[in-house]
Amino acid sequence: MTFTMIRKNLLFCKITRIKTSSKSLFDSYMSRFKPGQETCPVCGSLGNCRIHAYYGRHLMDFISSKPVKSDICVLRVCCGSCGHTHAILPDVVVPYSGYSLFFLLRLLGEYFSGLFHVEELCERFGISQNQLYQWISLWRIHKQEWLGVLADMEVSDWLFLKELLSYNRYSSFSMGYAIQCNNSFMQSHANPPPSGSKTAQYHQLIYSPDISVF
């Protein structure tokens, strides 16, 4: 049995328009999610996914100028056709990370804008300097993967961040990045190879109908 991810798109707006927490967005999306409408990313079967199990994880946000940790419940579905299970992860959640997309973008934004010294920034967000520099390094790797070497040299970190925040539909970027790079933006761990299957273990598409939370 292969454990895979199905990435879902919910950020159909500018990031700067969002005034709620990652947990609220996640819960709102999942309350309307219908497993029976999914396509299995392993066998391609439509309408055979059913609720299999749930698992808990922590998700760190940055709300009202302070880090806030919440608990979310991630759904796993099982395909009745091939038996593979898939975790459903909306794009507000970064795979293999306890920090939300909003937390990371806010942190990097404040770093690239020069609003705080590194020590102040780490204290403000409750992280270590080592963790901050790891995220900065990851950001720059992913930025170059998306833009290409030549464009990456011409676009500053601050300008690229402003472009991401100004997308009318952030999910269009997150989906494009996943398709091009086969992982999520700011995802630090590579997706594990599928067991006993040559098909993609990582799946992200906008299905019809999908769910809007705005």
C-alpha positions as CSV (number, residue, x, y, z in Angstrom):
1,M,0.0,0.0,0.0
2,T,1.3,3.4,-1.0
3,F,0.7,6.5,1.2
4,T,0.4,9.6,-0.9
5,M,-0.7,13.2,-0.7
6,I,-3.5,14.9,-2.6
7,R,-2.9,18.7,-2.5
8,K,-6.0,20.8,-2.6
9,N,-6.3,24.4,-3.6
10,L,-8.2,26.8,-1.4
11,L,-6.3,30.1,-1.7
12,F,-8.2,31.5,-4.7
13,C,-7.5,35.1,-3.7
14,K,-4.6,37.4,-2.8
15,I,-2.8,36.3,0.4
16,T,-3.1,39.9,1.7
17,R,-6.9,39.6,1.6
18,I,-6.9,36.8,4.1
19,K,-7.8,37.9,7.6
20,T,-8.4,34.6,9.3
21,S,-6.2,31.8,10.7
22,S,-4.8,28.8,8.8
23,K,-6.8,26.5,11.1
24,S,-10.0,28.3,10.3
25,L,-9.4,28.0,6.6
26,F,-8.4,24.4,6.9
27,D,-11.5,23.5,9.0
28,S,-13.8,25.4,6.6
29,Y,-12.4,23.7,3.6
30,M,-12.5,20.2,5.1
31,S,-16.1,20.6,6.4
32,R,-17.2,20.8,2.8
33,F,-14.8,18.3,1.3
34,K,-16.4,15.3,-0.3
35,P,-14.2,12.2,-0.7
36,G,-16.5,10.6,-3.2
37,Q,-15.7,13.4,-5.8
38,E,-11.9,12.7,-5.7
39,T,-9.8,11.1,-8.4
40,C,-7.2,8.6,-7.1
41,P,-3.7,9.8,-8.1
42,V,-2.4,6.3,-8.3
43,C,-5.0,4.4,-10.4
44,G,-7.0,7.3,-11.8
45,S,-10.3,5.9,-10.5
46,L,-13.0,8.6,-10.0
47,G,-15.5,8.4,-7.2
48,N,-14.0,5.5,-5.3
49,C,-12.3,7.3,-2.5
50,R,-13.8,6.9,1.0
51,I,-12.8,8.1,4.5
52,H,-10.1,5.9,5.9
53,A,-8.7,7.5,9.0
54,Y,-7.6,10.8,10.6
55,Y,-4.4,11.9,12.2
56,G,-3.5,15.0,14.2
57,R,-0.8,17.5,13.7
58,H,0.2,20.9,15.0
59,L,0.1,24.0,12.9
60,M,1.8,27.2,13.9
61,D,0.4,30.6,12.8
62,F,1.3,34.2,13.4
63,I,-1.7,36.0,14.7
64,S,-1.9,39.5,16.3
65,S,1.9,39.8,16.3
66,K,2.5,36.5,18.1
67,P,3.0,32.8,17.2
68,V,-0.1,30.7,17.9
69,K,-0.1,26.9,17.8
70,S,-3.3,25.1,16.7
71,D,-4.2,21.5,16.3
72,I,-5.7,20.2,13.0
73,C,-7.1,16.9,12.0
74,V,-5.9,15.6,8.6
75,L,-8.1,13.3,6.7
76,R,-6.8,10.2,4.9
77,V,-9.0,8.6,2.2
78,C,-8.7,5.1,0.7
79,C,-9.3,4.3,-2.9
80,G,-11.7,1.3,-3.1
81,S,-10.3,0.5,-6.5
82,C,-6.6,0.1,-5.8
83,G,-6.4,0.3,-2.0
84,H,-4.0,3.2,-1.8
85,T,-4.5,5.8,0.9
86,H,-4.0,9.5,0.5
87,A,-3.8,12.4,2.9
88,I,-5.8,15.5,1.9
89,L,-3.7,18.6,2.4
90,P,-5.0,22.1,1.4
91,D,-2.3,24.5,0.2
92,V,-2.5,26.5,3.4
93,V,-0.6,23.6,5.0
94,V,3.1,23.0,4.1
95,P,3.8,19.2,3.9
96,Y,6.1,17.8,6.6
97,S,6.1,21.2,8.5
98,G,4.4,22.3,11.7
99,Y,4.5,25.9,10.4
100,S,1.7,27.2,8.2
101,L,2.3,28.9,4.8
102,F,1.2,32.2,6.3
103,F,3.7,31.9,9.2
104,L,6.6,31.3,6.8
105,L,5.6,34.1,4.4
106,R,5.1,36.6,7.2
107,L,8.5,35.7,8.8
108,L,10.3,35.9,5.5
109,G,8.6,39.2,4.6
110,E,9.8,40.8,7.8
111,Y,13.3,39.5,7.3
112,F,13.6,40.7,3.7
113,S,12.1,44.1,4.5
114,G,14.7,44.6,7.2
115,L,12.1,45.6,9.8
116,F,14.0,43.7,12.6
117,H,17.4,42.4,13.4
118,V,17.8,38.6,13.2
119,E,17.8,38.3,17.0
120,E,14.7,40.4,17.4
121,L,12.9,38.5,14.6
122,C,13.7,35.1,16.1
123,E,12.4,36.2,19.5
124,R,9.3,37.7,17.9
125,F,8.4,34.5,16.0
126,G,9.7,32.1,18.7
127,I,12.3,30.3,16.5
128,S,16.0,29.7,16.5
129,Q,18.4,31.5,14.2
130,N,19.4,28.2,12.7
131,Q,15.8,27.6,11.7
132,L,15.5,31.0,10.2
133,Y,18.5,30.5,8.1
134,Q,17.3,27.1,6.9
135,W,14.1,28.6,5.7
136,I,15.9,31.5,4.0
137,S,18.1,28.9,2.2
138,L,15.0,26.8,1.2
139,W,13.2,29.9,0.0
140,R,16.1,30.8,-2.3
141,I,16.4,27.2,-3.7
142,H,12.7,27.2,-4.5
143,K,12.8,30.7,-5.9
144,Q,15.5,29.7,-8.3
145,E,13.7,26.4,-9.2
146,W,10.6,28.4,-10.1
147,L,12.2,31.4,-11.9
148,G,15.3,29.7,-13.4
149,V,18.9,30.8,-12.8
150,L,19.0,33.9,-15.0
151,A,15.7,35.4,-13.8
152,D,16.5,34.5,-10.2
153,M,19.6,36.7,-10.4
154,E,17.5,39.6,-11.6
155,V,14.6,39.3,-9.1
156,S,15.3,40.1,-5.4
157,D,13.9,38.1,-2.6
158,W,11.7,41.1,-1.5
159,L,10.4,41.6,-5.0
160,F,9.6,37.9,-5.5
161,L,7.7,37.9,-2.2
162,K,5.7,40.9,-3.2
163,E,4.8,39.1,-6.4
164,L,3.6,36.1,-4.6
165,L,1.5,38.2,-2.3
166,S,0.0,40.1,-5.2
167,Y,-1.2,37.0,-7.1
168,N,-5.0,37.3,-7.6
169,R,-5.2,33.5,-7.0
170,Y,-2.3,32.3,-4.9
171,S,-3.4,28.7,-5.6
172,S,-2.5,29.2,-9.3
173,F,1.1,29.7,-8.2
174,S,1.1,26.9,-5.7
175,M,-0.4,24.4,-8.2
176,G,2.0,25.5,-10.9
177,Y,5.0,25.1,-8.6
178,A,3.9,21.6,-7.5
179,I,3.5,20.5,-11.1
180,Q,6.8,22.0,-12.2
181,C,8.9,20.9,-9.1
182,N,6.9,17.9,-7.8
183,N,6.8,19.2,-4.3
184,S,5.2,22.1,-2.5
185,F,6.6,25.6,-2.2
186,M,8.6,25.8,1.1
187,Q,8.4,22.1,1.6
188,S,11.7,21.0,3.2
189,H,11.4,17.2,2.9
190,A,11.2,15.4,-0.4
191,N,8.2,13.3,-1.1
192,P,8.9,9.6,-0.4
193,P,9.1,7.4,-3.4
194,P,6.0,5.3,-4.1
195,S,6.1,1.7,-2.9
196,G,5.4,-0.8,-5.7
197,S,4.1,1.9,-8.1
198,K,5.7,3.9,-10.9
199,T,3.0,6.5,-10.8
200,A,3.3,9.9,-9.2
201,Q,3.0,9.8,-5.4
202,Y,2.2,13.5,-5.2
203,H,-0.9,14.9,-6.7
204,Q,-2.3,18.5,-7.0
205,L,-5.0,19.6,-9.3
206,I,-8.0,21.9,-9.3
207,Y,-10.9,19.5,-9.6
208,S,-14.3,20.5,-10.7
209,P,-16.2,21.2,-8.6
210,D,-13.6,22.3,-6.1
211,I,-14.5,24.2,-2.9
212,S,-14.2,28.0,-2.3
213,V,-14.0,29.3,1.2
214,F,-14.2,33.0,0.2
